[in-house]
Structure formats: C-alpha cells, structure tokens
Amino acid sequence: MTATERPRLVEIRDNLDARIAEAERESWIGEIEGLQSSKTHAEEKLAQLDGQIARKQEAVDLGIPTFREIVARTTAVAAPPEPS
C-alpha cells in the first residue's frame, strides 16, 4: 500500500460512514454490523498507511561525513624517501 492510495481509503471510510447512517435510519440492523466491520478494517488500513508514511519521513543519520569533515581528514602526501 502506498501513500498515493490514502485519499481512496479516506473516501471509502467516509462512504462507509454515510452508508452506516443510512442503515441506521432505515433500521437495517444486519447491514449496520457488516458496514461497521468494514469501516473498522478501513480505519486500520489508514492507521497502517499513516505509520508507514511517518516512518519514511523520519530523518535517518547514516553517518555519512560532510565535505568539511572529509577535507579536515586529508593529509599531505609525503615525499618518497630518497635512495641511499
């Protein structure tokens, strides 16, 4: 599941809310139960997706040195020893 699918999941959840409200108005008891179960699953998927998105947005320090750190570590090349 990708972040691009999130709007569709939100749409599904919102549609389920509307269908639950209609089922309650019409007293469709069995329908209410099934719709609420579907809504619970949609909300769980949204929570999983939000968790994935949050983890991807966290900065991770890979320990890669900056340019200044690299330059500071370079040493001058020593002249080769003279033949004796």
N, C-alpha and C positions, 0 to 999 in steps of 0.2 A: 504494500500500500504506500502511495506517495503523497506528498503534500498537495499535489495538484488535484487529488481526489477528495480533499477535505470539503470544498464547497458542495460537492454532490452528497456527501454524508450528512452535512448540515441540512441540506434540502430534504433528504429522506427523513431525518429526525423531525423536522418541522412539519412535514406532511403527515407523519405518524401522529403528532400532537393533534392536528386538525381531524384526522380520522378517529382518534380516541374521543375527542369532544363530540363528534357526530354520533358515534356509537353510544356514548353516554346519554345524549339527547333522545336517541331512538330506543334506549334500553336494550341494546344488543349485548347482553352480558358475556356470552362466549366470545364475541368479536373483540370486546374490550380486553379480555385476558390475552388473546393472541397478539393484539396490537401493542399492548404494554410490554410483552415479552420481546417483540421485535424492536421496540424503542429502547429497551434496556441493552440489547445487543448493539444497536447503532451507537448508543452513548459510550459503550465500552470500546468500540472501534475508534470513535473520536478521541477518547482518552489515550488509547494506544498510539494513535497517529500524532496527537499533540506531544506525547512523550518522546516519540522519535524525532519530531521537528525540534524540540527543545534540546535534545542531545546533540543533534547535528549543528546547532547554533552555538554550542559552547566552544570556547577557545581551548585549544589543546596545545600545550607547550611541548614541542618536540625536541627542545634543546638545541635547535639549530643556531649557531653563533651568528651574530650580526657582522657586518663588514668591518666595523671598528674593532671588534674583538679579534677578527682574523688578522687584520693589519698589525695589531699590537703584538701578536704572537710570532710574526715573521722575524726571522733573524737574518743578519747579513751573511752572505756566502763567504766563507773563509777562503783565503788564497791557498792553492795547493802547496804542499811542502816542497821546499827546494831540494833538488837532488844533491846528495853529498858525495 
